[in-house]
């Protein structure tokens, strides 16, 4: 986390997005990161890295984050056409929806 979190904070700052409070409950952080990925305000690579490396375990390895990891790992292992940004952003949207349902400390999406 010490390597990934500063990068995410820097990217968010450069995009004009307020920093994500990573001290929130894990599902709230997953929601904020996946929404930023979905909306294109956070580049996919650092967002996916953070979701997989830092939040998957804290969220109990939910299938949505695991599927994102498999999508990326399969592409890297097989070396076929990588998933498109649109596919990855759509998947990030699914993670945000699940995070909203599982989080207990946030208002619903508008």
N, C-alpha and C positions, 0 to 999 in steps of 0.2 A: 504494500500500500504506500510505503514511503516514496516509491518511484512513480507510481501511477497517479496518485492524488494531486501532486503539484502540476502535472501535465494537464489534467482535466480542469483544474482551477484556472490555469493559464489560458487554455482554449476557450473556456466559458467567458473569461474576462475579455479576451480579444474579440469575441462574438457579441459583446455587449450584454451578455446574459448574466444575471446575478449568480454568484457562486452557489453551488449546491452544498448544503450543509450535510456533510458526511457523518455528523454526529447524531443524525436522526435515526429512527429505527431502520433496519435494513430494507424493508419493503418501501418505505418512503424514499430512501435514496435510490432504490431500483426504479421507482416510478419517475423521479425527477430525471435521472440519467436516460432512461428509455424514451421519455417524452422529448428530451433534447435531441436524442438520436433520430427519433421519428420525424421531428420537425426540421431537422437539418441544421440546428444551431450548435450541435456537438458532432464533430467528425465521428464516423462510425467506429473506426479502429480503436481509439482510446476509450470510447464508451463501452464497446463490446469487451475490451480487455478488463475494464473495471467491473462490469457485470459478472464476467466469468471468474476472474481471479479473486475479487474481493467480496462479492455479494452472493454468489451461488451457494456457498456453504452456510452463510449467515441466514439465508432465506430457505434453507433445507433442501437445496438442490431441486428447485421446481422444474417441471418438464419444460417450461417456456425458456428458461435460461439454458438448460441442458440442450434443448433443440438448437439454440443459437450457437452453442459451442460445437455441436455436431455439424451444423451447416458450415461453419468455418473450418473445422478440422477435416471434414470430408473433402472439401475443396483443396486444402493444402496437401492432403495425403494422395489424392487421386490426380491432382494437377489437371483437372478439366476446367471448363469455363467457370470462373468464380461467380458467386451469387452477385446479383446486381445491387447497387445501392438501394434501389426501390424495394427489393426483396428484403434486405436487411432492415431497412426503415420500417417496413410493414411488420416484420417480426418484432422489432422494438415496440411498436404500438401494441402488440399482443401482450408483451411483458408489462407495459404500463397499465393495461386493463386489469391484469391479474394482480399487479401490485396495488392498485387502487382497492380492489376487493379485499385483499389480505391486510392492508395497512389499517391500523386502528387510530391513527393520530392525524388524519388529514381530511380536508373537505373533498367531496366528490369532484370529478372533472366537470368543467362547464360544458 
